Amino acid sequence: MSTLEVNFTRWWVATVPVLSLAMVCVTGCHDDPIRVYDAPRHAADGGSLTSSSNAVPSSAVPAEPTDRMLAAVVPHEGTAWFFKVTGPIGAMEGHASEFREFVESLKFGEGGSDAVPTWSLPEAWNNVPNTSSMREATIAVGDHSPPLDLSVTRLAIGGDSYAAYLLMNVNRWRNQMSLPPLDAEGLKRETTVIDLSGDEATLVDLLGVFDQGMRPPFAGGMSGAASGALPDGHPPIGPVAPPSSGAPTTTTPRDGAKLPFVYEMPEPWRKATNITMSVLTLEVVDGSQRIVITVTPAGGDLRGNIDRWRGQIGLADATDEQWKSSTEPISLQNSVIGTYVRLDNPAAEPSPQSIHGAIVSHSGATWFIKLKGDLDLATRESDNFKRFVSSMSFQ
């Protein structure tokens, strides 16, 4: 190699990193930048709601995010307060730092679990009439058409662990944004906790594709839901996806998002379009009979959730004797043990109904695996359901 070529090579090696850094500053150093998406957290308004540098693999998230969600959870005296605004990426530009300032302004007075927070609104934010009876308040963020509404809701914290309750709700938000669920370690990486003078807030900042099927925060210990009704606004089960083979899989029907478990799908089960709260939906159809199998991260105490299932097929809350006789352990892969329950109601209207369920705790999250539908078909698929649950291996 000639002297000229050697000198040019040395110049090029020394100069490329400088040019690259300059290009980053030119393209990225502005208010509320939108970056090439390879993780659900990113710089916002010159700062960051979440500060981790550990990226979710780009294959696990939508390639073209269209929406952004800013959210916060604030526990206070046994009650969780939820603050959330979602909108198109362009409309959300500039609001991340305002949202953080809003959350940092929260103050709770006297009143224990009944205490209501006060806050200071950023410029161009305004209180507006509530659009849902579930909300404590609705705030218009900026001056947009259609408007960006920040919802304020509260629910009692259920279950034995606030960490599990928080993880379940963050994963519910991630599901709304078509993002894969996190485990307990992922939650620490993907969120930021800030001090609120005695209380704390967990900040969430997500980019993805927003699912319009909005869900209210999921309360733990939902024994009061024994009427059997699904949560307000719960969408119907969607249309059937093409039949799938019984080979082990780790993907959901939505966007190829990777699940934190693998499983084997029995014949003649097939994938169906996910309902919003579930990360995996399967079904079996035989003539006029149908059963649906869902896997959902949630929270709450074991008995309260089983009573909720009983209500969904028209059964009253379990007596102590029914409670003792209706559950049994079920083994999954890697020495994981869950609780199995079978509930039948031959007198259900308009047709006899059954629920077979398994409740499994793993890595700080609680998973609800449920088969629900016509009693006769559910009975015939009972062994397949147990084999499906037992095949599950959490990663």
C-alpha positions in Angstrom: 0.0 0.0 0.0 1.4 3.4 -0.9 2.1 6.1 1.7 -0.8 8.2 0.3 -3.2 5.2 0.8 -1.9 4.6 4.3 -2.4 8.2 5.3 -5.8 8.4 3.8 -6.9 5.2 5.6 -5.7 6.6 8.9 -7.5 9.8 8.3 -10.7 7.9 7.4 -10.6 5.7 10.5 -10.1 8.8 12.8 -12.7 10.9 11.1 -15.7 8.6 10.7 -16.6 8.5 14.4 -16.5 12.3 14.5 -18.7 12.6 11.5 -21.1 10.0 12.9 -21.4 11.9 16.2 -22.0 15.1 14.3 -24.8 13.5 12.3 -26.4 12.2 15.6 -26.4 15.7 17.0 -27.8 17.2 13.8 -30.6 14.6 13.5 -31.3 13.9 17.2 -30.6 17.0 19.3 -33.9 18.7 19.2 -37.0 18.9 21.4 -38.7 15.6 22.0 -36.9 13.6 19.3 -38.4 10.7 17.4 -35.7 8.0 17.0 -35.5 4.9 14.9 -37.4 2.5 17.1 -35.5 -0.4 18.7 -36.8 -0.1 22.2 -39.9 1.2 24.0 -38.0 3.9 25.9 -36.3 6.9 24.3 -35.3 10.4 24.9 -38.1 12.9 25.4 -38.0 16.7 25.5 -34.3 16.5 26.0 -34.7 14.1 28.9 -36.2 10.7 29.5 -39.2 9.3 31.4 -37.3 6.0 31.6 -33.6 5.9 31.8 -32.5 2.3 31.0 -30.1 1.6 28.2 -31.1 -2.1 27.8 -33.0 -2.5 24.6 -35.8 -4.8 23.8 -34.9 -6.6 20.5 -36.4 -4.9 17.5 -37.9 -8.2 16.4 -40.1 -8.2 19.5 -41.8 -4.9 18.8 -43.8 -3.4 15.9 -41.4 -2.2 13.2 -43.3 1.0 12.6 -44.7 2.5 15.9 -47.4 5.0 15.3 -48.4 5.9 18.9 -47.0 6.9 22.2 -48.2 6.3 25.7 -47.1 8.3 28.8 -48.3 6.8 32.1 -47.7 6.8 35.8 -48.8 4.6 38.7 -48.8 6.2 42.2 -49.6 3.9 45.2 -50.9 5.7 48.3 -52.4 4.1 51.5 -53.5 0.9 49.7 -54.9 2.7 46.6 -53.2 2.9 43.2 -53.7 6.1 41.2 -53.3 5.8 37.4 -52.4 8.7 35.1 -52.3 8.0 31.4 -52.4 9.8 28.0 -52.0 8.1 24.6 -51.9 9.6 21.1 -50.2 9.7 17.8 -46.4 10.2 18.0 -46.6 13.6 16.3 -49.3 14.9 18.6 -47.4 13.7 21.7 -44.3 15.5 20.7 -43.2 18.0 23.4 -45.5 16.6 26.1 -43.1 14.1 27.9 -41.4 16.7 30.1 -44.8 18.3 30.8 -46.1 14.9 31.9 -43.2 14.4 34.2 -43.6 17.8 35.7 -47.3 17.1 36.2 -46.6 13.9 38.1 -43.9 15.5 40.2 -46.5 18.1 41.3 -48.8 15.5 42.8 -49.5 15.9 46.5 -51.8 13.9 48.8 -53.5 15.4 51.8 -55.2 13.8 54.8 -57.7 11.0 54.4 -55.7 7.8 54.2 -56.9 5.6 51.3 -59.6 8.2 50.5 -57.1 11.0 50.0 -57.4 12.7 46.6 -54.2 14.2 45.1 -53.9 17.7 44.0 -51.7 18.8 41.1 -50.4 21.7 39.0 -51.3 21.8 35.3 -48.7 22.7 32.7 -49.5 25.6 30.4 -52.2 24.7 27.8 -53.4 21.8 29.9 -57.0 22.1 31.2 -59.4 20.1 33.3 -62.4 18.9 31.2 -65.6 17.0 32.0 -65.1 13.2 32.5 -65.8 11.0 29.6 -66.1 7.8 31.7 -67.7 7.0 35.1 -64.5 5.1 36.0 -62.4 8.3 36.0 -61.6 10.6 38.8 -60.7 13.3 36.4 -60.0 14.0 32.7 -57.3 16.5 31.6 -56.9 17.9 28.1 -53.2 17.8 27.2 -52.4 20.8 24.9 -54.7 22.0 22.2 -55.1 19.2 19.7 -57.9 18.0 17.4 -58.8 15.3 18.2 -58.0 16.1 21.8 -55.4 14.3 23.9 -57.1 13.2 27.1 -55.2 12.3 30.2 -57.2 10.0 32.4 -57.0 9.8 36.2 -58.3 6.7 37.8 -57.9 4.9 41.1 -58.4 1.3 42.4 -57.6 -0.6 45.5 -54.3 -2.5 45.4 -55.2 -6.2 45.4 -53.1 -9.3 46.1 -50.1 -9.8 48.4 -47.5 -7.9 46.3 -47.6 -4.4 44.9 -44.7 -5.3 42.6 -46.9 -8.0 41.0 -49.8 -5.6 40.8 -47.6 -3.0 39.1 -46.1 -5.5 36.7 -49.6 -6.7 35.7 -50.8 -3.2 34.9 -47.7 -2.2 33.0 -48.0 -5.3 30.9 -51.7 -4.5 30.3 -50.5 -1.1 29.0 -47.8 -2.7 26.9 -50.5 -5.1 25.4 -52.6 -2.0 24.5 -49.5 -0.8 22.6 -49.0 -4.1 20.9 -45.8 -4.7 22.8 -44.7 -8.0 24.5 -45.0 -8.4 28.3 -42.1 -7.9 30.7 -40.9 -10.0 33.6 -39.9 -8.5 36.9 -36.4 -7.6 35.8 -37.7 -6.1 32.6 -40.0 -3.9 34.6 -37.1 -2.4 36.5 -35.2 -1.7 33.2 -38.2 -0.2 31.4 -39.6 2.1 34.0 -38.4 5.0 36.2 -39.4 5.6 39.8 -39.5 9.1 41.2 -40.0 10.4 44.7 -43.1 12.4 45.6 -42.2 13.5 49.1 -43.2 10.3 50.8 -45.0 8.6 48.0 -43.4 7.4 44.7 -44.5 7.3 41.1 -43.5 4.7 38.5 -43.2 6.4 35.0 -43.9 4.5 31.8 -43.1 5.7 28.3 -44.1 3.4 25.4 -43.9 3.6 21.6 -46.0 1.1 19.7 -49.3 0.6 17.8 -52.2 1.5 20.1 -55.1 -1.0 20.3 -58.3 1.0 20.5 -59.8 -1.6 23.0 -58.9 0.5 26.0 -59.0 -1.3 29.4 -59.4 0.3 32.8 -56.8 -0.6 35.5 -57.2 -4.2 36.6 -58.0 -4.5 40.3 -56.7 -7.3 42.3 -59.0 -9.5 44.4 -62.0 -9.0 42.2 -64.5 -11.0 44.2 -66.9 -8.1 43.7 -67.0 -9.0 40.0 -68.9 -12.2 40.7 -71.8 -11.1 38.5 -69.9 -12.7 35.7 -69.7 -9.6 33.5 -66.4 -8.8 31.7 -64.8 -5.4 32.5 -66.6 -2.4 31.0 -65.9 -2.1 27.3 -64.4 -5.7 27.0 -64.4 -6.6 23.3 -66.0 -9.8 22.0 -63.7 -12.6 20.9 -62.4 -11.7 17.5 -62.5 -13.6 14.2 -60.7 -16.9 13.8 -57.2 -17.0 12.6 -56.1 -19.7 10.1 -55.6 -23.1 11.7 -52.2 -23.7 13.2 -50.1 -26.8 13.6 -49.4 -28.3 17.1 -45.7 -27.5 17.0 -44.3 -25.7 20.0 -44.4 -22.0 19.6 -43.4 -18.7 21.3 -45.4 -16.3 19.2 -48.8 -14.6 19.5 -51.1 -13.9 16.5 -50.3 -10.2 16.9 -47.2 -8.8 15.2 -45.1 -11.8 16.1 -44.5 -10.5 19.6 -42.4 -13.0 21.6 -44.1 -14.5 24.6 -42.3 -15.2 27.9 -43.2 -18.9 27.6 -43.3 -21.7 25.1 -46.2 -24.2 24.8 -47.5 -27.1 22.7 -50.9 -26.6 21.1 -53.1 -29.7 21.0 -55.2 -30.7 17.9 -57.8 -29.5 17.0 -57.0 -26.3 18.7 -56.2 -23.2 16.6 -55.1 -19.7 17.1 -57.7 -16.9 17.3 -57.3 -13.1 17.2 -56.2 -11.9 20.6 -58.6 -10.2 22.9 -57.1 -7.0 24.3 -56.3 -8.3 27.8 -54.8 -11.6 26.7 -51.4 -12.3 25.2 -52.5 -15.5 23.6 -56.0 -16.7 22.5 -56.8 -20.1 21.1 -60.2 -21.8 20.4 -61.9 -25.0 19.5 -65.1 -25.1 17.4 -67.3 -28.2 16.9 -70.6 -27.4 15.1 -72.5 -24.9 17.2 -70.2 -25.4 20.3 -67.2 -23.3 21.0 -64.6 -23.0 23.7 -62.0 -20.2 24.0 -58.6 -20.6 25.7 -56.8 -17.4 26.9 -53.5 -16.7 28.7 -53.6 -13.4 30.5 -51.2 -11.6 33.0 -53.3 -10.2 35.9 -53.3 -9.8 39.6 -55.4 -10.4 42.8 -55.9 -13.2 45.3 -56.5 -16.7 44.2 -60.0 -17.1 45.8 -61.2 -13.8 44.6 -60.3 -14.6 41.0 -61.8 -18.1 41.1 -65.1 -16.5 42.4 -64.9 -14.1 39.5 -64.7 -17.1 37.1 -67.7 -18.7 38.9 -69.7 -15.6 38.4 -68.9 -15.6 34.6 -70.9 -18.9 34.2 -73.7 -18.0 36.6 -72.4 -19.6 39.8 -72.4 -18.0 43.3 -69.2 -17.4 45.2 -67.7 -20.6 46.6 -68.5 -21.8 50.1 -65.5 -22.9 52.2 -66.2 -26.5 51.3 -66.6 -25.8 47.6 -63.4 -23.9 47.7 -61.4 -26.7 49.3 -62.8 -29.3 46.9 -62.6 -27.3 43.6 -58.8 -26.8 43.3 -55.8 -29.0 42.9 -52.1 -28.5 42.0 -51.0 -28.8 38.4 -47.4 -29.1 37.2 -45.8 -27.1 34.4 -42.3 -27.4 33.0 -39.2 -26.5 35.0 -40.8 -27.5 38.3 -43.4 -24.6 38.2 -46.6 -25.5 40.1 -49.9 -23.8 39.5 -53.5 -24.1 40.8 -56.0 -25.9 38.6 -59.8 -25.5 39.0 -62.8 -26.8 37.1 -66.1 -25.1 37.3 -69.3 -26.5 35.6 -72.8 -25.0 35.5 -75.3 -27.3 33.7 -78.1 -24.8 34.4 -76.4 -21.8 32.8 -78.5 -19.9 30.2 -78.7 -20.0 27.2 -76.6 -23.2 27.3 -74.6 -25.2 29.9 -71.2 -23.6 30.5 -67.8 -24.6 31.9 -64.5 -23.0 32.9 -61.3 -24.9 33.3 -58.5 -22.7 34.7 -54.9 -22.6 35.9 -53.4 -19.8 37.9 -49.6 -19.7 37.8 -47.1 -17.4 39.4 -43.6 -16.9 37.9 -40.9 -14.2 38.1 -43.2 -11.8 40.0 -46.1 -12.1 37.6 -49.4 -14.1 37.9 -50.7 -15.8 34.8 -54.3 -16.8 34.3 -54.8 -19.7 31.8 -58.5 -20.2 31.1 -60.7 -22.5 29.0 -64.3 -21.2 28.8 -67.3 -22.3 26.8 -69.9 -25.0 26.1 -69.9 -27.6 28.8 -70.0 -30.7 26.6 -67.0 -29.5 24.4 -65.1 -28.2 27.4 -65.5 -31.7 29.0 -64.2 -33.4 25.9 -61.2 -31.0 25.8 -60.4 -31.2 29.5 -57.4 -33.6 29.0 -56.1 -31.4 26.2 -56.3 -28.4 28.4 -54.3 -30.0 31.2 -51.7 -31.2 28.6 -51.5 -27.6 27.2 -51.0 -26.1 30.7 -48.4 -28.8 31.6 -46.5 -28.1 28.4 -45.9 -24.5 29.2 -42.4 -23.5 30.0 -41.7 -20.0 31.2 -38.5 -18.5 29.9 
